Amino acid sequence: MKTKIASLCAAAVFSILAFATSSSAAEEGFYDKDHIRGFVSFGADFRGMTEAFNDYVNKVGFAGLNGGTLRHKGDSTVFRFATNPKYSKFNEFYPALHFNIGAQYKQFMTWFDINFAITQISERPAKSAQGMDENAKYSTFPLYDARWFNYGADWMFGWKVLGEDEFFNLIPAVGIGFNMMNIHFTSNYIVTNTSSSEEIIMRDRYYSTIAATFNAELEARIQLEQFSVGLYGGYRVVRYNELNVEGSNLDTENFNTDNDGDTWFVGLRFTWTFLSPWAKKQQDKL
């Protein structure tokens, strides 16, 4: 994961240096800053998981459910569920929402894409379930909804292929960023630290892991003066780090938490582009 983060940081630094160089060039007359236009957009898309990503949420999200051990705080007795609770699997498709803020200079565009996946829920079959120890002693343990959601941001760079203000346009774009995966488990299972063998009990909360991302998309846009609507689709590469639970990594041998979270997506985007200083001056002259 250190290599992934280092690569992402290097790419970010390169992008910042490129942007700084462009800013200096503006002062020397390579472009006219009065023609820079800001914009905001809102979008929603339908995302499909790769097989590896779907396997990730269904294995990690239910980690401990099949054969996992449980224990009450302050007690050393270890239990296993007498009967495995029946949870439904997570679907391979899910919706996501987006807010973009950026700038355009002629045909070149750059923006930050802030995205939120709608929380996916596998409802608990009951409020609690019975656990049994090796001496056939029974005890009750709570059950929770299995849940996951993610959010992140990508720094995108795009180009209006058919011109700056054409009625119809194609906009290919690429970008880098980060993604945060959040997972809520089904009960208070024991997690064992692989280095110290210390046993820790999961809590009723979300656990998170961060990932580097690479995003590529193509938008077909119809523009009506400052307002535009676009249909877009693409592919987002995500590389999740091992999931840390109460200070210990979840056992990657059994649950493979160092995994990818790649998705393909198709969505709709609504954009409002502000007038540039040059355009405002032209309006003032009328």
Residue, then its C-alpha position, 0 to 999 in steps of 0.5 A: m500500500k505504501t507504493k500505491i500511496a507514493s505513486l498517488c502523491a507523486a502524480a498529485v505533485f506533478s499535477i500541482l507543478a503543471f498547474a503552477t507552471s500554467s499559472s506563471a505562463a498566464e502572467e507571461g501572456f500564454y493565455d488570457k485569464d479573463h477567459i477562465r470560467g468557473f462551473v459547478s455540476f451535480g450528477a448521479d450514476f449507476r455503478g457496477m462492481t467487478e467480480a473482485f469488488n463484489d467478492y470483497v464486500n460480501k466476504v469482508g462485510f460478513a467477516g466472522l459470520n461463518g465460524g467467527t468467535l464472539r466473547h462478552k467483555g470482561d469474560s474469557t469464554v469464547f462462543r460461536f453462533a449455534t446457527n449461522p444467521k441468514y443475511s442476504k448478499f450485497n448486490e453488484f450494482y449500486p447508485a452514487l451521487h456527485f458534486n463537481i466544482g471546477a474551471q474551464y479555459k476554452q476547451f480545457m477543463t479541470w475539476f474536483d469530483i466529490n462522490f458519495a455512494i448510497t449506503q448498501i444494507s443487508e438487514r439483520p434477520a433478528k435482533s440477536a442470535q445464540g452463541m454456544d461455547e465448547n461446553a454447550k453453554y449458550s449465550t445471546f449476542p446482538l446482531y447488526d445490519a451489515r452495511w457499507f458505503n464509500y466516498g471520495a474525490d478525484w481531480m479530473f482533467g478534460w477536453k471539449v473535443l468539438g469546441e468551446d461552446e458547441f451545442f453538442n460536445l464530447i468530453p473525455a477526461v481522466g483523473i486521480g484521487f482517493n476513496m474511503m470504504n466504510i464497513h459495518f459488521t454483523s456482530n461483536y466478533i473477536v479480532t486477533n492481532t497477528s503480531s501480538s496475538e492480542e484479542i480485540i472485540m469489534r464494536d457497533r460502528y463503521y470501520s474504514t480503509i482508504a484507497a488510491t484511485f484512477n478515473a477515466e470517463l467520456e461525457a456526451r454533452i448538450q449545452l444551452e448557453q450556461f446550462s448543459v446536460g450530459l450523459y457520461g460513462g467510464y471506469r474507476v480503478v480503486r485499490y483498497n488497503e487492508l481493513n483496520v479493526e480496533g488497531s489490528n488488520l482484519d485477517t487478510e488470509n481469510f478475508n482478502t481485505d487488500n483488494d481492488g474496488d473497481t467499478w464501471f459506471v453510467g450516469l447523468r450530469f447537470t452543469w452550470t457554467f459561470l460567465s468569464p470576466w471577458a463575457k461580463k465585460q461584453q454584456d456591460k457594453l450592450 
